[in-house]
Amino acid sequence: MTTSIANGAIVDANVSSSAAIQISKINVNSNVNFNGNNITNLGGFSGVSGNIIYGTTTVDMGNNNIDTVGTLYCGQIQPVSSNITIGGNISFTGTLGANLNCGNYNLNNVNQINVSQVSVTTISRPSGQITVSNPMLFTDSGTSFSGTAYGYLNSSGSTGTQASGSGLYSIKTHNRILCATEIDCYSSKNIKKIVSSCDDLKTQQEAVDLFKKIPLFKYDYKDKIKNGNGFTYGIIAEFLENIEPTYVKKDFEYVPNIYNESKCVKIDDGKYRLKFDHQININNITSKKVKIFFDGTEKTDYEILNIFDDHIIIKCHFDLLSTCFIYGTYEPCPSVSKLKIFELNCVVCQFLLKQNQELQNKNEELKNRIKIIENMLSNKKIIL
């Protein structure tokens, strides 16, 4: 059964139906609430100053657009051939396929975005992936983090401030960033104050002296699942900070300092004991926040009430699975400016190449001199 609304206007009235509703166009100045009904053959929305509320239903838009200055609440929107322009927030749990423009508002609780273009101020808590066929532009001024080990890119070209050991970031990721070609950074003279040329011998020597002081290590990662096996050669942030603190940011991150399978036992209302497979060094734990995986799903910000070398007690007011994997706690985890390290390497490599060329030239000169001397000796008889 389908409820149809004849062509014409509905003024100051509520429309309700337990069946599907077919609508060709909506132009209202208040909320539009479908209370959980599925919407088919939905026409265009225009001039909606209130909210559009679908509950958890699926909205089949056909080839039409949604245009509202309010907030859009829905379960799922289909298909990808339509545009959605929202003046308020978009909050839904399903899949979105469309051109999306949220203005200065947020995109919340999104499962998956698969669109040709995204223009939005904040995307929060996306549990799925974002697939965009055109470039994503981040127009924010950056968020200051005094504690995060995430990687960031600021579209305005700002690298943030280091005064308090924090930086301004626009993108944060828990894992690697993969790109098909390259990552570009602004490096114009218009945003830099040139102090001296690296052709200057004194400047070259400063760079070489700094490079020689940087302690280097052979290491592998504690989290083999995330970072893989095998040894790596390079920099440890805490040691670099002792040499050149401007190359290091004082960040925080969940670190694998527990990294243990665990059994979860409820010991009281709101309390669980998580028993480790093997003992840990509790001296490595300074935080009360812990990251835990239940059946492969990451959960963070559990509060630790007590710490022991073979278990922890956490606060939790809902039922947990019988087993879990405890990753670790939220600890100091400074990050390194790899761009600064890279540019320092460029200066040092150029210096060494020049020095090597000078040595090669001197070597050729010495070889020629030796050849001349040998010829002179072969043409003369030397009496000792």
PyMOL commands that set and color helices and strands:
alter all, ss='L'
color gray80, all
select helices_A, chain A and resi 189-191+201-213+224-227+237-243+245-247+282-284+338-379
alter helices_A, ss='H'
color red, helices_A
select strands_A, chain A and resi 2-4+20-22+25-26+32-33+39-40+44-45+52-53+58-60+66-68+72-74+76-78+83-86+90-92+95-96+99-101+106-108+112-115+118-119+122-124+130-132+143-145+167-169+217-219+232-234+248-249+252-254+260-268+271-276+289-294+297-307+311-315+323-332+335-336
alter strands_A, ss='S'
color yellow, strands_A
deselect
rebuild
show_as cartoon
